[in-house]
Amino acid sequence: MVAGLPADGQKTHAQTRPATGIVHLGLGAFFRAFGCVYIADAMAASGGDWGIVGVSLRSPATRDALRSRDWSYTSVSLGPDGDKLRDMTILNDVLVAPEDPAAVLAVMADPAVKIITLTVTEKGYCHNPATGALNLDHPDIQHDLVHGLPVSAPGYLVRALAMRHAAGHAPFTVLTCDNLPENGKLVRGLVLQLAAQIDPALAGWITAEGRFPSTMVDRITPATTDADITRIATLTDMIDAAPVMHEPFAQWAVEDNFVNGERPDLEAAGVEMVRDVTAHEHMKLRMLNGTHSALAYTGYLAGHQTIADTMADPVFATYARALWAEIMPAVTAPEGVSLTAYAEALFDRYANPAIRHRTWQIAMDGSQKLPQRILGTLRENLIEGRRTDGLCVAVAAWMRYVSGTDEDGQPIDVRDPLANRLRDLAAGQPNPADVVTAILSVEDIFPADLADQLRGPVTKAAEKIWSNGVRAAVQGVTS
Ligand code: CS2
């Protein structure tokens, strides 16, 4: 078996590739398991030149892994009736931005490119998670304000739009696929804020001509492991260093608002094209991502490796149901959707034992995730006098998690842009109430009025966790 050479001697797919119409920023597993699949289906149904150039904004690892198969990779759906493998040939090239930022700008500025898709994770937008405004003090934004060759995602968008403006080309559509509330509106605001600092005329042009549809994206896609690579090699008799593993389920809702209406035939691939995606987004962020984060912090602290392991523990299965009961009153169902059925489906998706989605992976970047996943629901439930105990246990468990030591006294590898600050705030506090007060003072996460309201109930949950353990605290939450 030789890397890059299929055992049966098939040709690579260079000859059959569609021309590039999309540049994707942030080429992780998720977009390759999700957007690439939908876009390939759209082209299979209706044609079009929607090949994709992927860009990694930081590490060369994905590019290096994909290179040996000439950017093709296997997408593996892990269902109850076994694995379904599909060879994906939609990527035309993969660039690593820090190696050659000018090459990235050049392809983004190419008028044949109509859409820039993004999955750069919450922190990649360099915004303040509590307010949604661009963080002008962020080192990457500071850099991008003065240098023509950017480092941040907003920087790439603005500099490439400037090149298109200067050349008299239409702008591209910016299609963000990150789990942020009203993500299109958010990224539009960030791009306009940065553009206004660089060139007010550019900002005016983007305001008039730019399009930033919001989207709701959903497919559970754990990070690929070495064991996955070995297993897929055995199944295919071919070494693929970059397969993607995902659940069978996928849902994509997109606002139909593209520059000159130019886009793949997404409907043909099953995408819901809608006028306003807010209801879908809120439902997904609060009911899926909110409970995912809650189960990640509590499950991790209770010693569970994956979400499926966590759900196999009856105490946590009951907790998950209690969380959905708590969250549902703060969600307006999209037309034709039953929230109860949505929650039931989530239960089954989480319990899928073939999906090894590590609690540690989901626990990353909590400071960037909590506001839209959990705090919005809490705020509304507090105002309406509804239950908040399940989500307060989740917030307290996150505080315990970011303090950096687990319930056995072992260090936790906390990955979060605010990790050091949060750990220092927690360190040396004499009791859980003080940890809660210290962490609630971080206004990038907790606006002051919300912090005041949360202090009492989160302290109560923290006291339970610190004295009896997270399992007991979770057990105390019943719907
Ligand atoms: C997860 C998401 O890692 C996380 O924070 O909650 O990646 C989640 O799996 C997806 O949003 C599902 O669509």
Residues whose N, C-alpha, C, O or C-beta is under 5 A from the ligand:
A	BS01	CS2	N179 V217 D218 R219 I220 T221 N289 H292 Q361 I362
